[in-house]
Amino acid sequence: MEALPCAGPACIKWIDSRNFRRKCNNSTSRLSTFKLCHHRFANSSEALPLFRSSIPGNAYFPLVAAAASPFDLSPPPIDHDFLDTVAVAGAIVSDNGVIETFQNDDEALVASENGVVVVDLSHWGRIRVSGEDRIQFLHNQSTANFECLREGQGCDTVFVTPTSRTIDIAHAWIMKNAIILLVSPVTCIGIKEMLAKYIFFNDKVEIEDISSGTHLFVLVGPRSDKVLENLGVGDLVEQPYGAHRHFSVNGMPITVGVGNVISEEGYLMMMSPAAAGFVWKTLIGLGVVPMGSNAWERLRIYHGRPEPGKELTNEFNVLEAGLWNSISLNKGCYKGQETISRLITYDGVKQNLHGIILSGPAEPGSPIMVDGKKVGKLTSYAVGRTESEHVGLGYIKRRAASKGDKVIIGDAIVGTLVDVPYLARQSMPLKNQNRSSRAMRKFGQVNPWDIISISSKRWMPKGHTSIALRSQDPTSTNVSPLKMTVAHNFFTGERMLTEHLIGAEDWLAGA
């Protein structure tokens, strides 16, 4: 079979090449199993500079931006030898294709704090949701507000049961003609089947599992920005969490996004498996330290990122897991919305997820005790950043213990409750946010204080509204003594806040 012509270095085509080669720019390169599809980039090889890597052979790493129509990644399954490549480099690979360790776990954990590591998360699930109704569909099926997002943006969202029990946290990329959902490996099949079950006759929605046809890397660590700049894609640095761009590597598609599942500092890279080996070698050539799944699990617990089957189960709801950043209280009805609203309105959250520093090893599922009484359960445990450090996650009753308190895990292991980065970033929304959205827009934020609650007691004859403010200074735990009682019905919030805003500003000025 004759070779197919190439429209230029930025042209991307998927070709069945088991038995033939593709000729491009007078050079012949062996490809893995491709087949023709519609993905292509703008013919603009000058969009980004060519990076010469420091790997043997001085190979080039061309990242070409997609200037015209960003592609929607849905390649077919591709035979590739990436796992063979890393195995030769010393990786231990499980029978189901997960890289367990590079036999450098402690070194990799140190690098995640003061350098940069790369982790292969290709065993995680990638679900492609397409069709004209995809935005509204996911808007109704999960907790995030998809209708406010635009192409090139992203967010975290939570899939919950009708009673708001947690299924999984999904990271979503909004593309031109599809939404890509990154989910945990244990929930991918179940979420795909669940979403398919809710597609009704007239819904223009298609669900596709593209996990086997794509590869996924994550960059973690403070030097991640420098790595992207060296690759010529530094325009993503300083972009908001979830932002993503499409590029090509040696004529093969790759999407790079801000955030890395457990942290907002880092990046996701989704690509064709045929490009995976080359991208990996290039990253290692830049001094990026490889990390396996064993060290990744230790890092997950240290950061406090909940995981399905452990912190995310039918036993705990989404508010107990503390996933506030993934929840919209301003959008319309969605699965689990009524339960979430009741929990917020009536302060119904009974327990919270905490990070725990332990005095020794402990078994997940062990009871957590305070004063001889069971107040919670340990859900995850791992050795920390060093072999002498022990970390865990667990649910504890709200009024039983808080940050800094000592607890007993199991029979004799002492634990200290601590803040963990992932949960510490979660920002609790205002109480009764749905009812007070107009008042919120009117009042806004008044430096150096933020509103932390607007509550109303409609049972009072003329209504009563209380507004509490909190210092924006991260070192301060002060809550202002400001309480404003208003002799108007709460639903006339515009007038109420107009009358009392001046007094509030005067008080804040002297605070």
RAKABEL-V979497 format. One record per residue. N is the residue number from 1. RES is the residue in three letters. PSI is psi in whole degrees, -180 to 180 (* if undefined). BURIAL is # if it has 16 or more other C-alpha atoms within 10 Angstrom, else .. D_CENTER is the distance of its C-alpha to the mean C-alpha in whole Angstrom. Layout:
n=N res=RES psi=PSI burial=BURIAL d_center=D_CENTER
n=N res=RES psi=PSI burial=BURIAL d_center=D_CENTER
This chain:
n=1 res=MET psi=137 burial=. d_center=45
n=2 res=GLU psi=155 burial=. d_center=44
n=3 res=ALA psi=149 burial=. d_center=41
n=4 res=LEU psi=142 burial=. d_center=39
n=5 res=PRO psi=152 burial=. d_center=40
n=6 res=CYS psi=133 burial=. d_center=37
n=7 res=ALA psi=-4 burial=. d_center=36
n=8 res=GLY psi=173 burial=. d_center=35
n=9 res=PRO psi=-21 burial=# d_center=33
n=10 res=ALA psi=0 burial=# d_center=30
n=11 res=CYS psi=135 burial=# d_center=31
n=12 res=ILE psi=121 burial=# d_center=28
n=13 res=LYS psi=145 burial=# d_center=30
n=14 res=TRP psi=121 burial=# d_center=29
n=15 res=ILE psi=137 burial=# d_center=33
n=16 res=ASP psi=107 burial=# d_center=34
n=17 res=SER psi=38 burial=# d_center=36
n=18 res=ARG psi=-35 burial=. d_center=37
n=19 res=ASN psi=11 burial=. d_center=40
n=20 res=PHE psi=169 burial=. d_center=40
n=21 res=ARG psi=161 burial=# d_center=39
n=22 res=ARG psi=131 burial=# d_center=38
n=23 res=LYS psi=128 burial=. d_center=40
n=24 res=CYS psi=122 burial=. d_center=38
n=25 res=ASN psi=43 burial=. d_center=40
n=26 res=ASN psi=19 burial=. d_center=42
n=27 res=SER psi=146 burial=. d_center=40
n=28 res=THR psi=130 burial=. d_center=39
n=29 res=SER psi=140 burial=. d_center=36
n=30 res=ARG psi=127 burial=. d_center=35
n=31 res=LEU psi=158 burial=# d_center=32
n=32 res=SER psi=-168 burial=# d_center=31
n=33 res=THR psi=104 burial=# d_center=31
n=34 res=PHE psi=163 burial=# d_center=30
n=35 res=LYS psi=156 burial=. d_center=31
n=36 res=LEU psi=135 burial=. d_center=32
n=37 res=CYS psi=-175 burial=. d_center=29
n=38 res=HIS psi=2 burial=. d_center=28
n=39 res=HIS psi=133 burial=# d_center=26
n=40 res=ARG psi=156 burial=# d_center=27
n=41 res=PHE psi=169 burial=# d_center=27
n=42 res=ALA psi=148 burial=# d_center=29
n=43 res=ASN psi=77 burial=# d_center=32
n=44 res=SER psi=77 burial=# d_center=31
n=45 res=SER psi=-13 burial=# d_center=31
n=46 res=GLU psi=4 burial=. d_center=32
n=47 res=ALA psi=-37 burial=# d_center=28
n=48 res=LEU psi=153 burial=# d_center=27
n=49 res=PRO psi=159 burial=. d_center=29
n=50 res=LEU psi=127 burial=# d_center=30
n=51 res=PHE psi=127 burial=# d_center=28
n=52 res=ARG psi=117 burial=. d_center=31
n=53 res=SER psi=166 burial=# d_center=29
n=54 res=SER psi=16 burial=# d_center=31
n=55 res=ILE psi=161 burial=# d_center=31
n=56 res=PRO psi=136 burial=. d_center=34
n=57 res=GLY psi=-2 burial=. d_center=36
n=58 res=ASN psi=47 burial=. d_center=34
n=59 res=ALA psi=152 burial=. d_center=32
n=60 res=TYR psi=149 burial=# d_center=31
n=61 res=PHE psi=84 burial=# d_center=27
n=62 res=PRO psi=120 burial=# d_center=27
n=63 res=LEU psi=111 burial=# d_center=24
n=64 res=VAL psi=124 burial=# d_center=25
n=65 res=ALA psi=149 burial=# d_center=24
n=66 res=ALA psi=99 burial=# d_center=24
n=67 res=ALA psi=-27 burial=. d_center=26
n=68 res=ALA psi=-92 burial=. d_center=27
n=69 res=SER psi=108 burial=. d_center=25
n=70 res=PRO psi=135 burial=# d_center=22
n=71 res=PHE psi=161 burial=# d_center=22
n=72 res=ASP psi=116 burial=# d_center=20
n=73 res=LEU psi=112 burial=# d_center=19
n=74 res=SER psi=56 burial=# d_center=21
n=75 res=PRO psi=159 burial=# d_center=23
n=76 res=PRO psi=169 burial=# d_center=25
n=77 res=PRO psi=140 burial=# d_center=25
n=78 res=ILE psi=130 burial=# d_center=26
n=79 res=ASP psi=135 burial=. d_center=28
n=80 res=HIS psi=165 burial=# d_center=27
n=81 res=ASP psi=32 burial=. d_center=28
n=82 res=PHE psi=-44 burial=# d_center=25
n=83 res=LEU psi=-35 burial=# d_center=25
n=84 res=ASP psi=-38 burial=. d_center=29
n=85 res=THR psi=-48 burial=. d_center=28
n=86 res=VAL psi=-30 burial=# d_center=26
n=87 res=ALA psi=-40 burial=. d_center=28
n=88 res=VAL psi=-32 burial=. d_center=31
n=89 res=ALA psi=2 burial=. d_center=29
n=90 res=GLY psi=3 burial=. d_center=29
n=91 res=ALA psi=145 burial=# d_center=26
n=92 res=ILE psi=119 burial=# d_center=27
n=93 res=VAL psi=132 burial=# d_center=25
n=94 res=SER psi=170 burial=. d_center=25
n=95 res=ASP psi=-27 burial=. d_center=27
n=96 res=ASN psi=17 burial=. d_center=24
n=97 res=GLY psi=20 burial=. d_center=23
n=98 res=VAL psi=129 burial=# d_center=20
n=99 res=ILE psi=109 burial=# d_center=21
n=100 res=GLU psi=-43 burial=# d_center=22
n=101 res=THR psi=152 burial=# d_center=23
n=102 res=PHE psi=17 burial=# d_center=25
n=103 res=GLN psi=35 burial=# d_center=27
n=104 res=ASN psi=32 burial=. d_center=25
n=105 res=ASP psi=-46 burial=# d_center=23
n=106 res=ASP psi=-42 burial=. d_center=24
n=107 res=GLU psi=-42 burial=# d_center=25
n=108 res=ALA psi=-38 burial=# d_center=21
n=109 res=LEU psi=-38 burial=# d_center=20
n=110 res=VAL psi=-42 burial=# d_center=22
n=111 res=ALA psi=-30 burial=# d_center=21
n=112 res=SER psi=-18 burial=# d_center=17
n=113 res=GLU psi=-34 burial=. d_center=19
n=114 res=ASN psi=3 burial=. d_center=21
n=115 res=GLY psi=-124 burial=# d_center=21
n=116 res=VAL psi=140 burial=# d_center=18
n=117 res=VAL psi=159 burial=# d_center=17
n=118 res=VAL psi=135 burial=# d_center=16
n=119 res=VAL psi=134 burial=# d_center=15
n=120 res=ASP psi=112 burial=# d_center=16
n=121 res=LEU psi=33 burial=# d_center=13
n=122 res=SER psi=-17 burial=# d_center=15
n=123 res=HIS psi=-9 burial=# d_center=16
n=124 res=TRP psi=163 burial=# d_center=13
n=125 res=GLY psi=143 burial=# d_center=13
n=126 res=ARG psi=120 burial=# d_center=13
n=127 res=ILE psi=130 burial=# d_center=14
n=128 res=ARG psi=121 burial=# d_center=16
n=129 res=VAL psi=119 burial=# d_center=17
n=130 res=SER psi=179 burial=# d_center=20
n=131 res=GLY psi=158 burial=. d_center=23
n=132 res=GLU psi=-29 burial=. d_center=25
n=133 res=ASP psi=15 burial=# d_center=23
n=134 res=ARG psi=-39 burial=# d_center=20
n=135 res=ILE psi=-52 burial=# d_center=18
n=136 res=GLN psi=-37 burial=. d_center=21
n=137 res=PHE psi=-53 burial=# d_center=20
n=138 res=LEU psi=-30 burial=# d_center=16
n=139 res=HIS psi=-37 burial=# d_center=17
n=140 res=ASN psi=-16 burial=# d_center=19
n=141 res=GLN psi=-7 burial=# d_center=17
n=142 res=SER psi=179 burial=# d_center=14
n=143 res=THR psi=-19 burial=# d_center=14
n=144 res=ALA psi=161 burial=# d_center=12
n=145 res=ASN psi=94 burial=# d_center=15
n=146 res=PHE psi=-25 burial=# d_center=15
n=147 res=GLU psi=-18 burial=. d_center=18
n=148 res=CYS psi=-2 burial=. d_center=18
n=149 res=LEU psi=152 burial=. d_center=15
n=150 res=ARG psi=168 burial=. d_center=17
n=151 res=GLU psi=134 burial=# d_center=17
n=152 res=GLY psi=-6 burial=# d_center=15
n=153 res=GLN psi=174 burial=# d_center=13
n=154 res=GLY psi=175 burial=# d_center=9
n=155 res=CYS psi=169 burial=# d_center=7
n=156 res=ASP psi=143 burial=# d_center=5
n=157 res=THR psi=158 burial=# d_center=8
n=158 res=VAL psi=131 burial=# d_center=10
n=159 res=PHE psi=126 burial=# d_center=13
n=160 res=VAL psi=166 burial=# d_center=16
n=161 res=THR psi=171 burial=# d_center=20
n=162 res=PRO psi=-22 burial=. d_center=22
n=163 res=THR psi=20 burial=. d_center=23
n=164 res=SER psi=20 burial=# d_center=19
n=165 res=ARG psi=145 burial=# d_center=19
n=166 res=THR psi=139 burial=# d_center=15
n=167 res=ILE psi=-54 burial=# d_center=14
n=168 res=ASP psi=157 burial=# d_center=11
n=169 res=ILE psi=128 burial=# d_center=7
n=170 res=ALA psi=139 burial=# d_center=7
n=171 res=HIS psi=125 burial=# d_center=5
n=172 res=ALA psi=136 burial=# d_center=8
n=173 res=TRP psi=128 burial=# d_center=10
n=174 res=ILE psi=109 burial=# d_center=14
n=175 res=MET psi=180 burial=# d_center=16
n=176 res=LYS psi=-45 burial=. d_center=20
n=177 res=ASN psi=11 burial=# d_center=21
n=178 res=ALA psi=167 burial=# d_center=18
n=179 res=ILE psi=128 burial=# d_center=14
n=180 res=ILE psi=128 burial=# d_center=12
n=181 res=LEU psi=124 burial=# d_center=10
n=182 res=LEU psi=120 burial=# d_center=8
n=183 res=VAL psi=168 burial=# d_center=9
n=184 res=SER psi=153 burial=# d_center=11
n=185 res=PRO psi=-30 burial=# d_center=14
n=186 res=VAL psi=-13 burial=. d_center=16
n=187 res=THR psi=-7 burial=# d_center=15
n=188 res=CYS psi=-51 burial=# d_center=15
n=189 res=ILE psi=-44 burial=. d_center=19
n=190 res=GLY psi=-41 burial=. d_center=19
n=191 res=ILE psi=-42 burial=# d_center=16
n=192 res=LYS psi=-45 burial=# d_center=18
n=193 res=GLU psi=-38 burial=. d_center=21
n=194 res=MET psi=-45 burial=. d_center=20
n=195 res=LEU psi=-42 burial=# d_center=19
n=196 res=ALA psi=-33 burial=. d_center=23
n=197 res=LYS psi=-27 burial=. d_center=25
n=198 res=TYR psi=8 burial=. d_center=24
n=199 res=ILE psi=115 burial=. d_center=25
n=200 res=PHE psi=176 burial=. d_center=28
n=201 res=PHE psi=-43 burial=. d_center=31
n=202 res=ASN psi=-1 burial=. d_center=31
n=203 res=ASP psi=130 burial=. d_center=27
n=204 res=LYS psi=77 burial=. d_center=27
n=205 res=VAL psi=138 burial=# d_center=23
n=206 res=GLU psi=139 burial=# d_center=23
n=207 res=ILE psi=130 burial=# d_center=20
n=208 res=GLU psi=133 burial=. d_center=20
n=209 res=ASP psi=113 burial=# d_center=19
n=210 res=ILE psi=19 burial=# d_center=18
n=211 res=SER psi=-45 burial=# d_center=17
n=212 res=SER psi=-16 burial=# d_center=20
n=213 res=GLY psi=8 burial=# d_center=21
n=214 res=THR psi=165 burial=# d_center=18
n=215 res=HIS psi=150 burial=# d_center=17
n=216 res=LEU psi=124 burial=# d_center=14
n=217 res=PHE psi=153 burial=# d_center=14
n=218 res=VAL psi=142 burial=# d_center=11
n=219 res=LEU psi=130 burial=# d_center=13
n=220 res=VAL psi=134 burial=# d_center=13
n=221 res=GLY psi=160 burial=# d_center=15
n=222 res=PRO psi=-18 burial=# d_center=17
n=223 res=ARG psi=9 burial=# d_center=19
n=224 res=SER psi=-40 burial=# d_center=16
n=225 res=ASP psi=-42 burial=# d_center=18
n=226 res=LYS psi=-38 burial=# d_center=21
n=227 res=VAL psi=-45 burial=# d_center=20
n=228 res=LEU psi=-39 burial=# d_center=19
n=229 res=GLU psi=-40 burial=. d_center=22
n=230 res=ASN psi=-29 burial=# d_center=24
n=231 res=LEU psi=-6 burial=# d_center=23
n=232 res=GLY psi=16 burial=# d_center=24
n=233 res=VAL psi=38 burial=# d_center=21
n=234 res=GLY psi=-9 burial=. d_center=21
n=235 res=ASP psi=-14 burial=. d_center=20
n=236 res=LEU psi=-19 burial=# d_center=17
n=237 res=VAL psi=138 burial=# d_center=17
n=238 res=GLU psi=1 burial=. d_center=17
n=239 res=GLN psi=155 burial=. d_center=15
n=240 res=PRO psi=160 burial=. d_center=12
n=241 res=TYR psi=131 burial=# d_center=9
n=242 res=GLY psi=-16 burial=# d_center=8
n=243 res=ALA psi=145 burial=# d_center=12
n=244 res=HIS psi=156 burial=# d_center=13
n=245 res=ARG psi=155 burial=# d_center=16
n=246 res=HIS psi=137 burial=# d_center=19
n=247 res=PHE psi=178 burial=# d_center=21
n=248 res=SER psi=144 burial=# d_center=24
n=249 res=VAL psi=110 burial=# d_center=24
n=250 res=ASN psi=41 burial=# d_center=28
n=251 res=GLY psi=11 burial=# d_center=28
n=252 res=MET psi=144 burial=# d_center=25
n=253 res=PRO psi=144 burial=# d_center=22
n=254 res=ILE psi=137 burial=# d_center=18
n=255 res=THR psi=130 burial=# d_center=15
n=256 res=VAL psi=129 burial=# d_center=14
n=257 res=GLY psi=154 burial=# d_center=10
n=258 res=VAL psi=131 burial=# d_center=9
n=259 res=GLY psi=154 burial=# d_center=7
n=260 res=ASN psi=35 burial=# d_center=6
n=261 res=VAL psi=-50 burial=# d_center=4
n=262 res=ILE psi=-13 burial=# d_center=6
n=263 res=SER psi=152 burial=# d_center=7
n=264 res=GLU psi=-13 burial=. d_center=8
n=265 res=GLU psi=102 burial=# d_center=11
n=266 res=GLY psi=-173 burial=# d_center=11
n=267 res=TYR psi=153 burial=# d_center=10
n=268 res=LEU psi=143 burial=# d_center=10
n=269 res=MET psi=116 burial=# d_center=13
n=270 res=MET psi=133 burial=# d_center=14
n=271 res=MET psi=172 burial=# d_center=18
n=272 res=SER psi=138 burial=# d_center=21
n=273 res=PRO psi=-27 burial=# d_center=22
n=274 res=ALA psi=-24 burial=# d_center=25
n=275 res=ALA psi=-11 burial=# d_center=24
n=276 res=ALA psi=-47 burial=# d_center=21
n=277 res=GLY psi=-42 burial=# d_center=24
n=278 res=PHE psi=-44 burial=# d_center=25
n=279 res=VAL psi=-43 burial=# d_center=22
n=280 res=TRP psi=-49 burial=# d_center=22
n=281 res=LYS psi=-37 burial=# d_center=25
n=282 res=THR psi=-43 burial=# d_center=25
n=283 res=LEU psi=-44 burial=# d_center=22
n=284 res=ILE psi=-37 burial=# d_center=24
n=285 res=GLY psi=-22 burial=. d_center=27
n=286 res=LEU psi=3 burial=# d_center=25
n=287 res=GLY psi=8 burial=. d_center=25
n=288 res=VAL psi=134 burial=# d_center=21
n=289 res=VAL psi=128 burial=# d_center=22
n=290 res=PRO psi=145 burial=# d_center=21
n=291 res=MET psi=137 burial=# d_center=19
n=292 res=GLY psi=178 burial=# d_center=19
n=293 res=SER psi=-28 burial=# d_center=17
n=294 res=ASN psi=-47 burial=# d_center=20
n=295 res=ALA psi=-34 burial=# d_center=19
n=296 res=TRP psi=-39 burial=# d_center=15
n=297 res=GLU psi=-41 burial=# d_center=15
n=298 res=ARG psi=-40 burial=# d_center=17
n=299 res=LEU psi=-39 burial=# d_center=15
n=300 res=ARG psi=-47 burial=# d_center=12
n=301 res=ILE psi=-41 burial=# d_center=15
n=302 res=TYR psi=-39 burial=# d_center=16
n=303 res=HIS psi=-22 burial=# d_center=13
n=304 res=GLY psi=27 burial=# d_center=13
n=305 res=ARG psi=118 burial=# d_center=9
n=306 res=PRO psi=151 burial=# d_center=11
n=307 res=GLU psi=142 burial=# d_center=12
n=308 res=PRO psi=143 burial=# d_center=14
n=309 res=GLY psi=-11 burial=# d_center=17
n=310 res=LYS psi=-76 burial=# d_center=17
n=311 res=GLU psi=-23 burial=# d_center=15
n=312 res=LEU psi=96 burial=# d_center=14
n=313 res=THR psi=179 burial=# d_center=18
n=314 res=ASN psi=-3 burial=# d_center=21
n=315 res=GLU psi=-22 burial=. d_center=22
n=316 res=PHE psi=144 burial=# d_center=19
n=317 res=ASN psi=171 burial=# d_center=18
n=318 res=VAL psi=-29 burial=# d_center=15
n=319 res=LEU psi=-35 burial=# d_center=17
n=320 res=GLU psi=-32 burial=# d_center=18
n=321 res=ALA psi=-10 burial=# d_center=14
n=322 res=GLY psi=26 burial=# d_center=14
n=323 res=LEU psi=52 burial=# d_center=11
n=324 res=TRP psi=-36 burial=# d_center=13
n=325 res=ASN psi=-16 burial=# d_center=10
n=326 res=SER psi=5 burial=# d_center=9
n=327 res=ILE psi=130 burial=# d_center=13
n=328 res=SER psi=130 burial=# d_center=16
n=329 res=LEU psi=1 burial=# d_center=19
n=330 res=ASN psi=-11 burial=. d_center=21
n=331 res=LYS psi=174 burial=# d_center=20
n=332 res=GLY psi=-159 burial=. d_center=23
n=333 res=CYS psi=138 burial=. d_center=23
n=334 res=TYR psi=167 burial=# d_center=20
n=335 res=LYS psi=126 burial=# d_center=20
n=336 res=GLY psi=-4 burial=# d_center=20
n=337 res=GLN psi=-41 burial=# d_center=21
n=338 res=GLU psi=-43 burial=. d_center=24
n=339 res=THR psi=-43 burial=# d_center=23
n=340 res=ILE psi=-44 burial=# d_center=21
n=341 res=SER psi=-42 burial=# d_center=23
n=342 res=ARG psi=-40 burial=. d_center=26
n=343 res=LEU psi=-39 burial=# d_center=24
n=344 res=ILE psi=-47 burial=# d_center=23
n=345 res=THR psi=-42 burial=. d_center=27
n=346 res=TYR psi=17 burial=. d_center=29
n=347 res=ASP psi=52 burial=. d_center=27
n=348 res=GLY psi=6 burial=. d_center=26
n=349 res=VAL psi=119 burial=# d_center=23
n=350 res=LYS psi=-20 burial=. d_center=25
n=351 res=GLN psi=161 burial=# d_center=23
n=352 res=ASN psi=154 burial=# d_center=20
n=353 res=LEU psi=133 burial=# d_center=18
n=354 res=HIS psi=153 burial=# d_center=19
n=355 res=GLY psi=147 burial=# d_center=19
n=356 res=ILE psi=130 burial=# d_center=22
n=357 res=ILE psi=123 burial=# d_center=24
n=358 res=LEU psi=156 burial=# d_center=27
n=359 res=SER psi=-11 burial=# d_center=30
n=360 res=GLY psi=-180 burial=. d_center=30
n=361 res=PRO psi=148 burial=# d_center=28
n=362 res=ALA psi=153 burial=# d_center=28
n=363 res=GLU psi=127 burial=. d_center=27
n=364 res=PRO psi=138 burial=# d_center=24
n=365 res=GLY psi=-12 burial=# d_center=26
n=366 res=SER psi=145 burial=# d_center=28
n=367 res=PRO psi=149 burial=# d_center=29
n=368 res=ILE psi=126 burial=# d_center=28
n=369 res=MET psi=145 burial=# d_center=32
n=370 res=VAL psi=123 burial=# d_center=33
n=371 res=ASP psi=38 burial=. d_center=37
n=372 res=GLY psi=0 burial=. d_center=37
n=373 res=LYS psi=139 burial=. d_center=35
n=374 res=LYS psi=126 burial=# d_center=32
n=375 res=VAL psi=0 burial=# d_center=29
n=376 res=GLY psi=-167 burial=# d_center=26
n=377 res=LYS psi=137 burial=# d_center=25
n=378 res=LEU psi=127 burial=# d_center=23
n=379 res=THR psi=-28 burial=# d_center=20
n=380 res=SER psi=147 burial=# d_center=19
n=381 res=TYR psi=145 burial=# d_center=21
n=382 res=ALA psi=158 burial=# d_center=21
n=383 res=VAL psi=142 burial=# d_center=23
n=384 res=GLY psi=-147 burial=# d_center=22
n=385 res=ARG psi=-22 burial=# d_center=22
n=386 res=THR psi=165 burial=. d_center=26
n=387 res=GLU psi=-22 burial=. d_center=28
n=388 res=SER psi=-5 burial=. d_center=29
n=389 res=GLU psi=139 burial=. d_center=26
n=390 res=HIS psi=129 burial=# d_center=25
n=391 res=VAL psi=156 burial=# d_center=21
n=392 res=GLY psi=173 burial=# d_center=20
n=393 res=LEU psi=147 burial=# d_center=18
n=394 res=GLY psi=155 burial=# d_center=20
n=395 res=TYR psi=134 burial=# d_center=21
n=396 res=ILE psi=141 burial=# d_center=24
n=397 res=LYS psi=139 burial=# d_center=26
n=398 res=ARG psi=-46 burial=. d_center=26
n=399 res=ARG psi=2 burial=. d_center=29
n=400 res=ALA psi=-34 burial=# d_center=30
n=401 res=ALA psi=159 burial=# d_center=28
n=402 res=SER psi=-177 burial=# d_center=26
n=403 res=LYS psi=132 burial=. d_center=25
n=404 res=GLY psi=-15 burial=. d_center=27
n=405 res=ASP psi=154 burial=. d_center=29
n=406 res=LYS psi=141 burial=# d_center=30
n=407 res=VAL psi=167 burial=# d_center=30
n=408 res=ILE psi=127 burial=# d_center=31
n=409 res=ILE psi=125 burial=# d_center=29
n=410 res=GLY psi=-133 burial=# d_center=32
n=411 res=ASP psi=-42 burial=. d_center=35
n=412 res=ALA psi=2 burial=. d_center=35
n=413 res=ILE psi=126 burial=. d_center=32
n=414 res=VAL psi=134 burial=# d_center=31
n=415 res=GLY psi=147 burial=# d_center=28
n=416 res=THR psi=127 burial=# d_center=27
n=417 res=LEU psi=132 burial=# d_center=24
n=418 res=VAL psi=160 burial=# d_center=22
n=419 res=ASP psi=141 burial=# d_center=19
n=420 res=VAL psi=146 burial=# d_center=16
n=421 res=PRO psi=-45 burial=. d_center=13
n=422 res=TYR psi=-46 burial=# d_center=10
n=423 res=LEU psi=-32 burial=# d_center=12
n=424 res=ALA psi=-25 burial=. d_center=14
n=425 res=ARG psi=-16 burial=. d_center=12
n=426 res=GLN psi=131 burial=. d_center=12
n=427 res=SER psi=116 burial=. d_center=15
n=428 res=MET psi=126 burial=. d_center=17
n=429 res=PRO psi=170 burial=# d_center=19
n=430 res=LEU psi=144 burial=# d_center=22
n=431 res=LYS psi=147 burial=# d_center=25
n=432 res=ASN psi=37 burial=# d_center=26
n=433 res=GLN psi=-33 burial=# d_center=24
n=434 res=ASN psi=-41 burial=. d_center=25
n=435 res=ARG psi=-24 burial=# d_center=29
n=436 res=SER psi=21 burial=# d_center=29
n=437 res=SER psi=-38 burial=# d_center=26
n=438 res=ARG psi=-42 burial=# d_center=30
n=439 res=ALA psi=-38 burial=# d_center=31
n=440 res=MET psi=-46 burial=# d_center=27
n=441 res=ARG psi=-34 burial=. d_center=28
n=442 res=LYS psi=-44 burial=. d_center=31
n=443 res=PHE psi=-41 burial=# d_center=31
n=444 res=GLY psi=-146 burial=. d_center=27
n=445 res=GLN psi=135 burial=. d_center=27
n=446 res=VAL psi=107 burial=. d_center=30
n=447 res=ASN psi=145 burial=. d_center=29
n=448 res=PRO psi=39 burial=. d_center=29
n=449 res=TRP psi=149 burial=# d_center=28
n=450 res=ASP psi=146 burial=# d_center=26
n=451 res=ILE psi=132 burial=# d_center=26
n=452 res=ILE psi=-14 burial=# d_center=25
n=453 res=SER psi=140 burial=# d_center=27
n=454 res=ILE psi=113 burial=# d_center=29
n=455 res=SER psi=151 burial=# d_center=31
n=456 res=SER psi=148 burial=# d_center=34
n=457 res=LYS psi=94 burial=. d_center=37
n=458 res=ARG psi=-10 burial=. d_center=38
n=459 res=TRP psi=-16 burial=. d_center=41
n=460 res=MET psi=147 burial=. d_center=43
n=461 res=PRO psi=-43 burial=. d_center=45
n=462 res=LYS psi=10 burial=. d_center=44
n=463 res=GLY psi=153 burial=# d_center=41
n=464 res=HIS psi=131 burial=# d_center=39
n=465 res=THR psi=133 burial=# d_center=36
n=466 res=SER psi=130 burial=. d_center=34
n=467 res=ILE psi=125 burial=# d_center=32
n=468 res=ALA psi=142 burial=# d_center=31
n=469 res=LEU psi=149 burial=# d_center=29
n=470 res=ARG psi=142 burial=# d_center=27
n=471 res=SER psi=138 burial=# d_center=28
n=472 res=GLN psi=-12 burial=# d_center=25
n=473 res=ASP psi=116 burial=. d_center=26
n=474 res=PRO psi=-16 burial=. d_center=24
n=475 res=THR psi=-5 burial=. d_center=27
n=476 res=SER psi=140 burial=. d_center=28
n=477 res=THR psi=13 burial=. d_center=28
n=478 res=ASN psi=140 burial=. d_center=31
n=479 res=VAL psi=132 burial=. d_center=31
n=480 res=SER psi=154 burial=. d_center=33
n=481 res=PRO psi=4 burial=. d_center=37
n=482 res=LEU psi=122 burial=. d_center=36
n=483 res=LYS psi=124 burial=. d_center=37
n=484 res=MET psi=117 burial=# d_center=38
n=485 res=THR psi=131 burial=. d_center=40
n=486 res=VAL psi=129 burial=# d_center=41
n=487 res=ALA psi=49 burial=. d_center=44
n=488 res=HIS psi=155 burial=. d_center=42
n=489 res=ASN psi=142 burial=# d_center=40
n=490 res=PHE psi=-30 burial=# d_center=37
n=491 res=PHE psi=2 burial=. d_center=36
n=492 res=THR psi=42 burial=. d_center=38
n=493 res=GLY psi=-32 burial=# d_center=35
n=494 res=GLU psi=-50 burial=# d_center=36
n=495 res=ARG psi=-41 burial=. d_center=40
n=496 res=MET psi=-48 burial=# d_center=39
n=497 res=LEU psi=-32 burial=# d_center=36
n=498 res=THR psi=-41 burial=. d_center=39
n=499 res=GLU psi=-30 burial=. d_center=42
n=500 res=HIS psi=-3 burial=. d_center=40
n=501 res=LEU psi=-40 burial=. d_center=37
n=502 res=ILE psi=-46 burial=. d_center=40
n=503 res=GLY psi=-39 burial=. d_center=41
n=504 res=ALA psi=-42 burial=# d_center=37
n=505 res=GLU psi=-40 burial=. d_center=37
n=506 res=ASP psi=-42 burial=. d_center=41
n=507 res=TRP psi=-42 burial=. d_center=39
n=508 res=LEU psi=-36 burial=# d_center=36
n=509 res=ALA psi=-30 burial=. d_center=38
n=510 res=GLY psi=3 burial=. d_center=40
n=511 res=ALA psi=* burial=. d_center=37
